Each structure stands twice: as structure tokens, then as C-alpha cells.
Amino acid sequence: MRVSGVDLFRELAVLIWRKSSYSGGDGRECIEVAPGFLPGTVPVRDSKDPHGPTLLFPSAAWGSFIAAIRSGDFPE
């Protein structure tokens, strides 16, 4: 699927973004994700800058990242 920059921007603007319940609710140092955007991708953005850049990760890579977090592969 080929998407132009303008189309991509419009689509990202209407997504339903969510953040982890572990974020604490203070709004600092959180990311938001909006799964289900383009098949095989996971959009990620900074919750403090919702109109800033959005990163698109391959779903498999995002899944591996989440699995590594859950298994404690990253120090706190």
C-alpha cells in the first residue's frame, strides 16, 4: 500500500491513541500507540506532543519490544 504524506497525516489525526495504564496519569514520559492503522504497522507518538512526529514500527518488531519489556530485558 502506498500512502502520500498528506493522506498519512490525515489518517494519523483521526486514530484512537492509547497509553499504558502504567504511565501513572501525570502525562510525563509517556508514549501513545494506535494499533490497527496500516496492516503490519504500529504508530507511536509522544503523549506530550500529539501533533509532533509519529513513528511507524513493524508490528513484529513492536511485539518483540513489548515482549522484551515484559520479560525484564531492560533495566529500570
Secondary structure, 3 states (H helix, E strand, C coil): CCCCHHHHHHHHHCCCCECCHHHCCCCCCCEEECCCCCCCEEEEEECCCCCCCEEEEEHHHHHHHHHHHHCCCCCC
